[in-house]
Amino acid sequence: MNELNLKNKVAVITGGAGVICSTMAKSLAAEGVKTVILDLNMEAAEKVATEIEKEFKTKSVGISASVLDKTSLEGALKQIHEKVGPVDILINGAGGNSPAATSKVEKMVGNENLEDTFFGLKIEGFDKVFDLNFKGTLLPSMVFATDMVSKKSGVIINISSMNSYRPLTKIPAYSAAKSAVNNFTQWLAVHFAKVGVRVNAIAPGFLLTNQNRFLLIDEKTGEMTARSKKILNGTPMERFCTPEELTGTVLYLASDLSKAVTGIIIPVDGGFSAYSGV
């Protein structure tokens, strides 16, 4: 008997063609889960789905949809019903940061060009980051959890961040959006608690991704930036986490091993949240 009780369940992974979320999808597929790789980029989504079917011999489909467009998501749900059936698991993995919502200066001392500080942040960048991370969690939950509530069974896993606990310098929009994701995770967990749907989140520490590479790696030299070195100095394990290291927590939260667990945010951070720096 599969103790995780995941075989033949249907999981939708938003942002599923990205490195982190495709790794999560593959960990579910390895347990017999039918996976839906939902991504704006149809070609990339289908590529990941093909890789999954080839490697794990489990059903996987790539579907294009925007996590910021409810009509688009409803169209995706119709396709999901036709191709794999009702949704059991939702991983809200779509997210990211933007240089337009990132200050060049960490801390003001008073003699900077204001454009390099808080005052130079672009509201369009703020909107983009907040919408993608928060509304991009809210809307898929609103659409795909209808299946779960109907059958009184299901799991939603949101992707938060260490920024949600202690905001990092330079990235106020991303930090604020991920804090909102935490609060929404708790709110929805309470709202759904009596209809059999659990809602939790994972707060990864620091991984090198396409979204944050511009902050962590010097484009000209390929060396770690001063910011990267600060991060590693503040992480007891003194290294970046890998996407594969998130999958154990994903499987735990998706499975019957966590049947009584809802409304929590689990850090996977190499000890960052436990360390005072001294």
N, C-alpha and C positions, 0 to 999 in steps of 0.2 A: 504493500500500500504506500502511495506517495504521501509522506507525512505533511508536506506543504499543502497538499490538496489544491494544486494549481493546474493539473493536466486538463486540457481542452477548454480552459477559461479564455476569455477574449480580453486582451489588453490594448488600449489605445495609448500611444506615446506621442505627445505633441513635441514638436522640434525633434522628431524621431530620427532625422537623417544626420543630426550632429554627432560628434564623437562621443560625448557623454551619454546622450539619450539612446543612441544606437547600441552602445555597450549595455545599457540597462535592458533594452529590448532583447538582446541576445541572451542575457542571463535568464530572462523569463522564458524565452523559446527553449532553452536547455531543459526547462522543467515541464515542457509540453504545452506551454501557453500559445494560443493563436495570437499573433501580434499584428497590430495596425500601425504602420509607420506614417504618422501624419506630419506633413511638412509643407511649407509654401512651395518648395522646389520638388516638383513631381518626379523629375528624373532621378534626383538624389534619393527620394523616398523609395522609388521602385528598385533602385540599386541595392539599398539596404535590405529590403524585403526579399529580393532574389538571393542575396548572400545568406540570409537567415534560413530560407527554405532549403538551400543547398547544404548548409552546414548542419542544421538541426532536424531536418526532415519534418518540420512543423509548418502549418499554414501561416503565411505572412503576406500582407498586402500593403502596397504603398498608395497613399491617397493624398492629394493636394487640397489644402484648405488653409484659410487664414484664421488664426486664433482670435483675431480682433473683429471678425465678421460673423455674427450669429447665423445669418442665412447660409453662409459658406459652411459653417459647422453642421448645421441641420442637413445640408446636402450630403456632407460626409457621413453623417449618421445613417442616412438612407442607404448609401453604398455599403456601409459596414454591415447593416442588417442583411443586405442581399448577398454579401460575399462571405461573412463569417458568423453572423448572428449578433444577439444583444451583448452590450458591453458589461464586463464584470469588473475591470480594473482601468483606472485612468491615471496616467502619470503626466502631470502638467510640467513638461520640461522646457517648453518654449520660453526664452528669456534672453537677456543680454544687456550690455551697457553701450553707451555712445560717447565718442569724443566730444560731441556738442554739449554733453551734460557732465563734463569732466573739467575741473579747474586745473590750470597748469601749476598753481602754487598750493602747497600743502597748508601752510600757516602764514597768514599775513603778518608782516612786521611794520608796515606802514609806508614803505617807499616803492611798492610795486606798481607796475602798470595795472590799472583796475581791470582791464580786459583779461588779465591772467588769473584773476581771483574770482570769488563768488559772484562779483558784479558782472563778470563777463560770460556767465553761463547763459546758454540760449534756452528760452522757454520751450522752443520747438523740440530741443533735445530732451528736456525734462519730460515733455508730453510723450515723446516716443518711448523713452525708457520706462516711464510709469505705466503707460498703456500696455506695452509688451509684457512686462513682468506681472503686473497686477490684473489688468483686464484680460490679459492672455491666460490667466489662471481662472478668473471668474467665469468668463463666457464658456470655455469648454466644460467646466463643471456644471454649468447651467443646462447645457445641451446633453452631455453624455451620461450624467447621473440620473436622467429620467428613466433609463433602463434599470438602473440599480434600485431605485425607489420602487419601481413597478414590481420587482421580484423580491424586494426586501433583503437584498444581498449585494454587497459591492465594496470596493475600496478606491479611495482617491489618495494619491500621493503627490503632494506639491513639492516643488524644488525651491527651497529658500537659500540662505547664504549666511556665512559668518557675519556679513555686513549687517544683518538684521538685528544682531545683538549689540554690536559695537560698531558704529559707522566708521568706515575707513576714510581717511582724508582723500580729497579730490573727487569722490564719486557720490555726492549727496542724493542724486536721483535714484541710483541703483539701491543705495542703502535704505532710503525711505520706502521704495517699492517693495523690497524684500521684507521689511518690517510689516508692511501692510499684508503681505502674503501670510506671515505668521499669524496675525490677528484674524484674518479671514479663515485660516485653517482651523483655529480654535472655534470661531463662530459657527462655521459650517458643521464641525464635528458635533457640537451641541444640537444644532438644528436637525441633524440626521440621526442622532443617537438611537432613537426608538424605532427607526425604520430599517435597521440592519445595514446601514452604510457607514463605514469608518473613514475618517479623514485625518491624515497625518502629513508631516512634511519632513524632508531631509535638508539639513543645513550643511552643505559641503564647505570644507576649508578652501585651501588654495590649490586650484588646478590650472595648468596652462591651457587656455582655450583661444579660439580665434577672436573672441570678444575682448579678452584682457591682454592679449599678447603685446599690444602697443604700449601697455603700462609696465610690462615685466621684462621684456627683451628689447635691447637697443637694436633698432632696425639696421643701423649702419655696421655695427660690430658683431651683432649676434650674441653679445655678452649679456649677463643679467644686469638689470638696472639697479640703482641704489634702492629703489622701492622693493625689488625682489629680495635683495639682501636683508632689508628690514623685516620682510614677511618671514623669511627663514629663521632669522634671529628670534622672532616671536613665536615660532612653532617648535615645541620641544623635540619633535622627531627630525627637525631641521631638513625637511624636504617637502616638495609639492606632493599632494595626493594624486592618485591616478584614477581614471574613470572606473576601472575594475574594482577599486576599493569601495565604491559606493554600492556595488551589487548585492552584497550580503544584507545590507540594511533594506534595500528594495525588496528582496525576497522575503525578509522577515515581515515587513509591513504589508506586503501583498497577500501573505499566506495566513493559514489558520493558526500559525504559531503566535500571532498577535491578535487573536480574536477579541480580547478585552482591552485592546489598546486603541484609543482614539483621542484626537486633540493634542498630540504631542509633536514637538520638533526635535529631531535627533541630529546632533552635530556629528559630522564625520570629518575631523579637522586636524588630525595629527597632534592634538593636545592644545591647539591655539587658544581655545576658550577657557582652558584651565590655568593658563600661564600669566603671571603678573609682569613678566619681564625681568624678574629678579630671582 
